[in-house]
């Protein structure tokens, strides 16, 4: 299996996420991927897929994933059943430990107390 075949899911995800300026080159057993995705959420999803396939520090892929400059720095999210601030932070930042950013941006004094339907600002 070639490295490009191994990471087919990453390329598909980039394309499904509205990726632009996508280049994929395999050289000496290393896949070099470059792309621009619409937002931080898509960028995180791409990196999570790379790690899912290749492990935490894959040596067979080099990726340069950029975001469109038009992306707002702050978004909103409506709390769903089963959500926690840690889960939301993991989705938006790729790190569950960043939950306090969301708590502080929304004036939440107890991070364990969020409600379904609550609209959160995501800085």
Phi and psi in radians as a Rosetta constraint file:
Dihedral C 1 N 2 CA 2 C 2 CIRCULARHARMONIC -1.329 0.35
Dihedral N 2 CA 2 C 2 N 3 CIRCULARHARMONIC 2.838 0.35
Dihedral C 2 N 3 CA 3 C 3 CIRCULARHARMONIC -1.115 0.35
Dihedral N 3 CA 3 C 3 N 4 CIRCULARHARMONIC -0.651 0.35
Dihedral C 3 N 4 CA 4 C 4 CIRCULARHARMONIC -1.106 0.35
Dihedral N 4 CA 4 C 4 N 5 CIRCULARHARMONIC -0.697 0.35
Dihedral C 4 N 5 CA 5 C 5 CIRCULARHARMONIC -1.131 0.35
Dihedral N 5 CA 5 C 5 N 6 CIRCULARHARMONIC -0.693 0.35
Dihedral C 5 N 6 CA 6 C 6 CIRCULARHARMONIC -1.022 0.35
Dihedral N 6 CA 6 C 6 N 7 CIRCULARHARMONIC -0.704 0.35
Dihedral C 6 N 7 CA 7 C 7 CIRCULARHARMONIC -1.769 0.35
Dihedral N 7 CA 7 C 7 N 8 CIRCULARHARMONIC 0.422 0.35
Dihedral C 7 N 8 CA 8 C 8 CIRCULARHARMONIC -0.969 0.35
Dihedral N 8 CA 8 C 8 N 9 CIRCULARHARMONIC -0.669 0.35
Dihedral C 8 N 9 CA 9 C 9 CIRCULARHARMONIC -1.081 0.35
Dihedral N 9 CA 9 C 9 N 10 CIRCULARHARMONIC -0.589 0.35
Dihedral C 9 N 10 CA 10 C 10 CIRCULARHARMONIC -1.184 0.35
Dihedral N 10 CA 10 C 10 N 11 CIRCULARHARMONIC -0.806 0.35
Dihedral C 10 N 11 CA 11 C 11 CIRCULARHARMONIC -1.112 0.35
Dihedral N 11 CA 11 C 11 N 12 CIRCULARHARMONIC -0.740 0.35
Dihedral C 11 N 12 CA 12 C 12 CIRCULARHARMONIC -1.071 0.35
Dihedral N 12 CA 12 C 12 N 13 CIRCULARHARMONIC -0.763 0.35
Dihedral C 12 N 13 CA 13 C 13 CIRCULARHARMONIC -1.089 0.35
Dihedral N 13 CA 13 C 13 N 14 CIRCULARHARMONIC -0.750 0.35
Dihedral C 13 N 14 CA 14 C 14 CIRCULARHARMONIC -1.023 0.35
Dihedral N 14 CA 14 C 14 N 15 CIRCULARHARMONIC -0.828 0.35
Dihedral C 14 N 15 CA 15 C 15 CIRCULARHARMONIC -1.150 0.35
Dihedral N 15 CA 15 C 15 N 16 CIRCULARHARMONIC -0.718 0.35
Dihedral C 15 N 16 CA 16 C 16 CIRCULARHARMONIC -1.184 0.35
Dihedral N 16 CA 16 C 16 N 17 CIRCULARHARMONIC -0.460 0.35
Dihedral C 16 N 17 CA 17 C 17 CIRCULARHARMONIC -1.480 0.35
Dihedral N 17 CA 17 C 17 N 18 CIRCULARHARMONIC 0.077 0.35
Dihedral C 17 N 18 CA 18 C 18 CIRCULARHARMONIC 1.468 0.35
Dihedral N 18 CA 18 C 18 N 19 CIRCULARHARMONIC 0.444 0.35
Dihedral C 18 N 19 CA 19 C 19 CIRCULARHARMONIC -1.078 0.35
Dihedral N 19 CA 19 C 19 N 20 CIRCULARHARMONIC 2.522 0.35
Dihedral C 19 N 20 CA 20 C 20 CIRCULARHARMONIC -2.212 0.35
Dihedral N 20 CA 20 C 20 N 21 CIRCULARHARMONIC 2.895 0.35
Dihedral C 20 N 21 CA 21 C 21 CIRCULARHARMONIC 0.878 0.35
Dihedral N 21 CA 21 C 21 N 22 CIRCULARHARMONIC 0.769 0.35
Dihedral C 21 N 22 CA 22 C 22 CIRCULARHARMONIC -1.449 0.35
Dihedral N 22 CA 22 C 22 N 23 CIRCULARHARMONIC 2.182 0.35
Dihedral C 22 N 23 CA 23 C 23 CIRCULARHARMONIC -2.232 0.35
Dihedral N 23 CA 23 C 23 N 24 CIRCULARHARMONIC 2.429 0.35
Dihedral C 23 N 24 CA 24 C 24 CIRCULARHARMONIC -2.366 0.35
Dihedral N 24 CA 24 C 24 N 25 CIRCULARHARMONIC 2.087 0.35
Dihedral C 24 N 25 CA 25 C 25 CIRCULARHARMONIC -2.364 0.35
Dihedral N 25 CA 25 C 25 N 26 CIRCULARHARMONIC 2.311 0.35
Dihedral C 25 N 26 CA 26 C 26 CIRCULARHARMONIC -1.839 0.35
Dihedral N 26 CA 26 C 26 N 27 CIRCULARHARMONIC 2.134 0.35
Dihedral C 26 N 27 CA 27 C 27 CIRCULARHARMONIC -2.349 0.35
Dihedral N 27 CA 27 C 27 N 28 CIRCULARHARMONIC 2.188 0.35
Dihedral C 27 N 28 CA 28 C 28 CIRCULARHARMONIC 0.900 0.35
Dihedral N 28 CA 28 C 28 N 29 CIRCULARHARMONIC 0.735 0.35
Dihedral C 28 N 29 CA 29 C 29 CIRCULARHARMONIC 1.368 0.35
Dihedral N 29 CA 29 C 29 N 30 CIRCULARHARMONIC 0.178 0.35
Dihedral C 29 N 30 CA 30 C 30 CIRCULARHARMONIC -2.117 0.35
Dihedral N 30 CA 30 C 30 N 31 CIRCULARHARMONIC 2.260 0.35
Dihedral C 30 N 31 CA 31 C 31 CIRCULARHARMONIC -1.576 0.35
Dihedral N 31 CA 31 C 31 N 32 CIRCULARHARMONIC 2.174 0.35
Dihedral C 31 N 32 CA 32 C 32 CIRCULARHARMONIC -1.871 0.35
Dihedral N 32 CA 32 C 32 N 33 CIRCULARHARMONIC 2.035 0.35
Dihedral C 32 N 33 CA 33 C 33 CIRCULARHARMONIC -2.076 0.35
Dihedral N 33 CA 33 C 33 N 34 CIRCULARHARMONIC 2.321 0.35
Dihedral C 33 N 34 CA 34 C 34 CIRCULARHARMONIC -2.339 0.35
Dihedral N 34 CA 34 C 34 N 35 CIRCULARHARMONIC 2.366 0.35
Dihedral C 34 N 35 CA 35 C 35 CIRCULARHARMONIC -2.851 0.35
Dihedral N 35 CA 35 C 35 N 36 CIRCULARHARMONIC 2.794 0.35
Dihedral C 35 N 36 CA 36 C 36 CIRCULARHARMONIC -2.047 0.35
Dihedral N 36 CA 36 C 36 N 37 CIRCULARHARMONIC 2.199 0.35
Dihedral C 36 N 37 CA 37 C 37 CIRCULARHARMONIC -1.960 0.35
Dihedral N 37 CA 37 C 37 N 38 CIRCULARHARMONIC 2.800 0.35
Dihedral C 37 N 38 CA 38 C 38 CIRCULARHARMONIC -1.160 0.35
Dihedral N 38 CA 38 C 38 N 39 CIRCULARHARMONIC -0.590 0.35
Dihedral C 38 N 39 CA 39 C 39 CIRCULARHARMONIC -2.643 0.35
Dihedral N 39 CA 39 C 39 N 40 CIRCULARHARMONIC 2.975 0.35
Dihedral C 39 N 40 CA 40 C 40 CIRCULARHARMONIC -1.036 0.35
Dihedral N 40 CA 40 C 40 N 41 CIRCULARHARMONIC -0.584 0.35
Dihedral C 40 N 41 CA 41 C 41 CIRCULARHARMONIC -1.058 0.35
Dihedral N 41 CA 41 C 41 N 42 CIRCULARHARMONIC -0.808 0.35
Dihedral C 41 N 42 CA 42 C 42 CIRCULARHARMONIC -1.153 0.35
Dihedral N 42 CA 42 C 42 N 43 CIRCULARHARMONIC -0.682 0.35
Dihedral C 42 N 43 CA 43 C 43 CIRCULARHARMONIC -1.069 0.35
Dihedral N 43 CA 43 C 43 N 44 CIRCULARHARMONIC -0.765 0.35
Dihedral C 43 N 44 CA 44 C 44 CIRCULARHARMONIC -1.110 0.35
Dihedral N 44 CA 44 C 44 N 45 CIRCULARHARMONIC -0.735 0.35
Dihedral C 44 N 45 CA 45 C 45 CIRCULARHARMONIC -1.078 0.35
Dihedral N 45 CA 45 C 45 N 46 CIRCULARHARMONIC -0.703 0.35
Dihedral C 45 N 46 CA 46 C 46 CIRCULARHARMONIC -1.114 0.35
Dihedral N 46 CA 46 C 46 N 47 CIRCULARHARMONIC -0.818 0.35
Dihedral C 46 N 47 CA 47 C 47 CIRCULARHARMONIC -1.118 0.35
Dihedral N 47 CA 47 C 47 N 48 CIRCULARHARMONIC -0.669 0.35
Dihedral C 47 N 48 CA 48 C 48 CIRCULARHARMONIC -1.113 0.35
Dihedral N 48 CA 48 C 48 N 49 CIRCULARHARMONIC -0.653 0.35
Dihedral C 48 N 49 CA 49 C 49 CIRCULARHARMONIC -1.193 0.35
Dihedral N 49 CA 49 C 49 N 50 CIRCULARHARMONIC -0.698 0.35
Dihedral C 49 N 50 CA 50 C 50 CIRCULARHARMONIC -1.029 0.35
Dihedral N 50 CA 50 C 50 N 51 CIRCULARHARMONIC -0.807 0.35
Dihedral C 50 N 51 CA 51 C 51 CIRCULARHARMONIC -1.200 0.35
Dihedral N 51 CA 51 C 51 N 52 CIRCULARHARMONIC -0.596 0.35
Dihedral C 51 N 52 CA 52 C 52 CIRCULARHARMONIC -1.107 0.35
Dihedral N 52 CA 52 C 52 N 53 CIRCULARHARMONIC -0.713 0.35
Dihedral C 52 N 53 CA 53 C 53 CIRCULARHARMONIC -1.411 0.35
Dihedral N 53 CA 53 C 53 N 54 CIRCULARHARMONIC -0.791 0.35
Dihedral C 53 N 54 CA 54 C 54 CIRCULARHARMONIC -1.824 0.35
Dihedral N 54 CA 54 C 54 N 55 CIRCULARHARMONIC -0.049 0.35
Dihedral C 54 N 55 CA 55 C 55 CIRCULARHARMONIC 1.607 0.35
Dihedral N 55 CA 55 C 55 N 56 CIRCULARHARMONIC 3.109 0.35
Dihedral C 55 N 56 CA 56 C 56 CIRCULARHARMONIC -1.086 0.35
Dihedral N 56 CA 56 C 56 N 57 CIRCULARHARMONIC -0.642 0.35
Dihedral C 56 N 57 CA 57 C 57 CIRCULARHARMONIC -2.308 0.35
Dihedral N 57 CA 57 C 57 N 58 CIRCULARHARMONIC 1.226 0.35
Dihedral C 57 N 58 CA 58 C 58 CIRCULARHARMONIC -1.163 0.35
Dihedral N 58 CA 58 C 58 N 59 CIRCULARHARMONIC 2.397 0.35
Dihedral C 58 N 59 CA 59 C 59 CIRCULARHARMONIC -1.746 0.35
Dihedral N 59 CA 59 C 59 N 60 CIRCULARHARMONIC -0.047 0.35
Dihedral C 59 N 60 CA 60 C 60 CIRCULARHARMONIC -1.827 0.35
Dihedral N 60 CA 60 C 60 N 61 CIRCULARHARMONIC 0.237 0.35
Dihedral C 60 N 61 CA 61 C 61 CIRCULARHARMONIC -2.549 0.35
Dihedral N 61 CA 61 C 61 N 62 CIRCULARHARMONIC 2.432 0.35
Dihedral C 61 N 62 CA 62 C 62 CIRCULARHARMONIC -2.159 0.35
Dihedral N 62 CA 62 C 62 N 63 CIRCULARHARMONIC 2.114 0.35
Dihedral C 62 N 63 CA 63 C 63 CIRCULARHARMONIC -2.153 0.35
Dihedral N 63 CA 63 C 63 N 64 CIRCULARHARMONIC 2.345 0.35
Dihedral C 63 N 64 CA 64 C 64 CIRCULARHARMONIC -2.074 0.35
Dihedral N 64 CA 64 C 64 N 65 CIRCULARHARMONIC 1.653 0.35
Dihedral C 64 N 65 CA 65 C 65 CIRCULARHARMONIC -1.882 0.35
Dihedral N 65 CA 65 C 65 N 66 CIRCULARHARMONIC 1.980 0.35
Dihedral C 65 N 66 CA 66 C 66 CIRCULARHARMONIC -1.853 0.35
Dihedral N 66 CA 66 C 66 N 67 CIRCULARHARMONIC 2.941 0.35
Dihedral C 66 N 67 CA 67 C 67 CIRCULARHARMONIC -2.070 0.35
Dihedral N 67 CA 67 C 67 N 68 CIRCULARHARMONIC 2.663 0.35
Dihedral C 67 N 68 CA 68 C 68 CIRCULARHARMONIC -1.070 0.35
Dihedral N 68 CA 68 C 68 N 69 CIRCULARHARMONIC 2.435 0.35
Dihedral C 68 N 69 CA 69 C 69 CIRCULARHARMONIC -1.242 0.35
Dihedral N 69 CA 69 C 69 N 70 CIRCULARHARMONIC -0.295 0.35
Dihedral C 69 N 70 CA 70 C 70 CIRCULARHARMONIC -1.350 0.35
Dihedral N 70 CA 70 C 70 N 71 CIRCULARHARMONIC -0.076 0.35
Dihedral C 70 N 71 CA 71 C 71 CIRCULARHARMONIC -1.154 0.35
Dihedral N 71 CA 71 C 71 N 72 CIRCULARHARMONIC 2.233 0.35
Dihedral C 71 N 72 CA 72 C 72 CIRCULARHARMONIC -1.139 0.35
Dihedral N 72 CA 72 C 72 N 73 CIRCULARHARMONIC 2.584 0.35
Dihedral C 72 N 73 CA 73 C 73 CIRCULARHARMONIC -1.386 0.35
Dihedral N 73 CA 73 C 73 N 74 CIRCULARHARMONIC -0.242 0.35
Dihedral C 73 N 74 CA 74 C 74 CIRCULARHARMONIC -2.254 0.35
Dihedral N 74 CA 74 C 74 N 75 CIRCULARHARMONIC 2.363 0.35
Dihedral C 74 N 75 CA 75 C 75 CIRCULARHARMONIC -2.170 0.35
Dihedral N 75 CA 75 C 75 N 76 CIRCULARHARMONIC 3.105 0.35
Dihedral C 75 N 76 CA 76 C 76 CIRCULARHARMONIC -2.156 0.35
Dihedral N 76 CA 76 C 76 N 77 CIRCULARHARMONIC 2.759 0.35
Dihedral C 76 N 77 CA 77 C 77 CIRCULARHARMONIC -2.547 0.35
Dihedral N 77 CA 77 C 77 N 78 CIRCULARHARMONIC 2.375 0.35
Dihedral C 77 N 78 CA 78 C 78 CIRCULARHARMONIC -1.723 0.35
Dihedral N 78 CA 78 C 78 N 79 CIRCULARHARMONIC 2.168 0.35
Dihedral C 78 N 79 CA 79 C 79 CIRCULARHARMONIC -1.100 0.35
Dihedral N 79 CA 79 C 79 N 80 CIRCULARHARMONIC 2.287 0.35
Dihedral C 79 N 80 CA 80 C 80 CIRCULARHARMONIC -1.867 0.35
Dihedral N 80 CA 80 C 80 N 81 CIRCULARHARMONIC 2.844 0.35
Dihedral C 80 N 81 CA 81 C 81 CIRCULARHARMONIC -1.008 0.35
Dihedral N 81 CA 81 C 81 N 82 CIRCULARHARMONIC 2.320 0.35
Dihedral C 81 N 82 CA 82 C 82 CIRCULARHARMONIC 1.583 0.35
Dihedral N 82 CA 82 C 82 N 83 CIRCULARHARMONIC -0.119 0.35
Dihedral C 82 N 83 CA 83 C 83 CIRCULARHARMONIC -1.286 0.35
Dihedral N 83 CA 83 C 83 N 84 CIRCULARHARMONIC 2.590 0.35
Dihedral C 83 N 84 CA 84 C 84 CIRCULARHARMONIC -2.293 0.35
Dihedral N 84 CA 84 C 84 N 85 CIRCULARHARMONIC 2.827 0.35
Dihedral C 84 N 85 CA 85 C 85 CIRCULARHARMONIC -1.088 0.35
Dihedral N 85 CA 85 C 85 N 86 CIRCULARHARMONIC -0.596 0.35
Dihedral C 85 N 86 CA 86 C 86 CIRCULARHARMONIC -1.114 0.35
Dihedral N 86 CA 86 C 86 N 87 CIRCULARHARMONIC -0.750 0.35
Dihedral C 86 N 87 CA 87 C 87 CIRCULARHARMONIC -1.114 0.35
Dihedral N 87 CA 87 C 87 N 88 CIRCULARHARMONIC -0.731 0.35
Dihedral C 87 N 88 CA 88 C 88 CIRCULARHARMONIC -1.151 0.35
Dihedral N 88 CA 88 C 88 N 89 CIRCULARHARMONIC -0.753 0.35
Dihedral C 88 N 89 CA 89 C 89 CIRCULARHARMONIC -1.064 0.35
Dihedral N 89 CA 89 C 89 N 90 CIRCULARHARMONIC -0.716 0.35
Dihedral C 89 N 90 CA 90 C 90 CIRCULARHARMONIC -1.056 0.35
Dihedral N 90 CA 90 C 90 N 91 CIRCULARHARMONIC -0.738 0.35
Dihedral C 90 N 91 CA 91 C 91 CIRCULARHARMONIC -1.150 0.35
Dihedral N 91 CA 91 C 91 N 92 CIRCULARHARMONIC -0.761 0.35
Dihedral C 91 N 92 CA 92 C 92 CIRCULARHARMONIC -1.521 0.35
Dihedral N 92 CA 92 C 92 N 93 CIRCULARHARMONIC -0.614 0.35
Dihedral C 92 N 93 CA 93 C 93 CIRCULARHARMONIC -1.921 0.35
Dihedral N 93 CA 93 C 93 N 94 CIRCULARHARMONIC -0.216 0.35
Dihedral C 93 N 94 CA 94 C 94 CIRCULARHARMONIC 1.381 0.35
Dihedral N 94 CA 94 C 94 N 95 CIRCULARHARMONIC 0.158 0.35
Dihedral C 94 N 95 CA 95 C 95 CIRCULARHARMONIC -2.572 0.35
Dihedral N 95 CA 95 C 95 N 96 CIRCULARHARMONIC 1.952 0.35
Dihedral C 95 N 96 CA 96 C 96 CIRCULARHARMONIC -1.079 0.35
Dihedral N 96 CA 96 C 96 N 97 CIRCULARHARMONIC -0.453 0.35
Dihedral C 96 N 97 CA 97 C 97 CIRCULARHARMONIC -1.260 0.35
Dihedral N 97 CA 97 C 97 N 98 CIRCULARHARMONIC -0.081 0.35
Dihedral C 97 N 98 CA 98 C 98 CIRCULARHARMONIC -1.529 0.35
Dihedral N 98 CA 98 C 98 N 99 CIRCULARHARMONIC 0.198 0.35
Dihedral C 98 N 99 CA 99 C 99 CIRCULARHARMONIC -1.029 0.35
Dihedral N 99 CA 99 C 99 N 100 CIRCULARHARMONIC -0.476 0.35
Dihedral C 99 N 100 CA 100 C 100 CIRCULARHARMONIC -1.181 0.35
Dihedral N 100 CA 100 C 100 N 101 CIRCULARHARMONIC -0.468 0.35
Dihedral C 100 N 101 CA 101 C 101 CIRCULARHARMONIC -1.022 0.35
Dihedral N 101 CA 101 C 101 N 102 CIRCULARHARMONIC -0.776 0.35
Dihedral C 101 N 102 CA 102 C 102 CIRCULARHARMONIC -1.218 0.35
Dihedral N 102 CA 102 C 102 N 103 CIRCULARHARMONIC -0.745 0.35
Dihedral C 102 N 103 CA 103 C 103 CIRCULARHARMONIC -1.035 0.35
Dihedral N 103 CA 103 C 103 N 104 CIRCULARHARMONIC -0.823 0.35
Dihedral C 103 N 104 CA 104 C 104 CIRCULARHARMONIC -1.149 0.35
Dihedral N 104 CA 104 C 104 N 105 CIRCULARHARMONIC -0.702 0.35
Dihedral C 104 N 105 CA 105 C 105 CIRCULARHARMONIC -1.153 0.35
Dihedral N 105 CA 105 C 105 N 106 CIRCULARHARMONIC -0.355 0.35
Dihedral C 105 N 106 CA 106 C 106 CIRCULARHARMONIC -1.976 0.35
Dihedral N 106 CA 106 C 106 N 107 CIRCULARHARMONIC 0.146 0.35
Dihedral C 106 N 107 CA 107 C 107 CIRCULARHARMONIC 1.116 0.35
Dihedral N 107 CA 107 C 107 N 108 CIRCULARHARMONIC 0.572 0.35
Dihedral C 107 N 108 CA 108 C 108 CIRCULARHARMONIC -1.588 0.35
Dihedral N 108 CA 108 C 108 N 109 CIRCULARHARMONIC 1.987 0.35
Dihedral C 108 N 109 CA 109 C 109 CIRCULARHARMONIC -1.434 0.35
Dihedral N 109 CA 109 C 109 N 110 CIRCULARHARMONIC -0.505 0.35
Dihedral C 109 N 110 CA 110 C 110 CIRCULARHARMONIC -2.053 0.35
Dihedral N 110 CA 110 C 110 N 111 CIRCULARHARMONIC 1.785 0.35
Dihedral C 110 N 111 CA 111 C 111 CIRCULARHARMONIC -1.063 0.35
Dihedral N 111 CA 111 C 111 N 112 CIRCULARHARMONIC -0.263 0.35
Dihedral C 111 N 112 CA 112 C 112 CIRCULARHARMONIC -1.449 0.35
Dihedral N 112 CA 112 C 112 N 113 CIRCULARHARMONIC -0.097 0.35
Dihedral C 112 N 113 CA 113 C 113 CIRCULARHARMONIC -1.980 0.35
Dihedral N 113 CA 113 C 113 N 114 CIRCULARHARMONIC 1.540 0.35
Dihedral C 113 N 114 CA 114 C 114 CIRCULARHARMONIC -2.211 0.35
Dihedral N 114 CA 114 C 114 N 115 CIRCULARHARMONIC 2.730 0.35
Dihedral C 114 N 115 CA 115 C 115 CIRCULARHARMONIC -2.091 0.35
Dihedral N 115 CA 115 C 115 N 116 CIRCULARHARMONIC 2.495 0.35
Dihedral C 115 N 116 CA 116 C 116 CIRCULARHARMONIC -0.983 0.35
Dihedral N 116 CA 116 C 116 N 117 CIRCULARHARMONIC 2.323 0.35
Dihedral C 116 N 117 CA 117 C 117 CIRCULARHARMONIC 1.599 0.35
Dihedral N 117 CA 117 C 117 N 118 CIRCULARHARMONIC -0.217 0.35
Dihedral C 117 N 118 CA 118 C 118 CIRCULARHARMONIC -1.190 0.35
Dihedral N 118 CA 118 C 118 N 119 CIRCULARHARMONIC 2.324 0.35
Dihedral C 118 N 119 CA 119 C 119 CIRCULARHARMONIC -1.613 0.35
Dihedral N 119 CA 119 C 119 N 120 CIRCULARHARMONIC 2.142 0.35
Dihedral C 119 N 120 CA 120 C 120 CIRCULARHARMONIC -1.910 0.35
Dihedral N 120 CA 120 C 120 N 121 CIRCULARHARMONIC 2.462 0.35
Dihedral C 120 N 121 CA 121 C 121 CIRCULARHARMONIC -1.448 0.35
Dihedral N 121 CA 121 C 121 N 122 CIRCULARHARMONIC 2.328 0.35
Dihedral C 121 N 122 CA 122 C 122 CIRCULARHARMONIC -1.962 0.35
Dihedral N 122 CA 122 C 122 N 123 CIRCULARHARMONIC 1.798 0.35
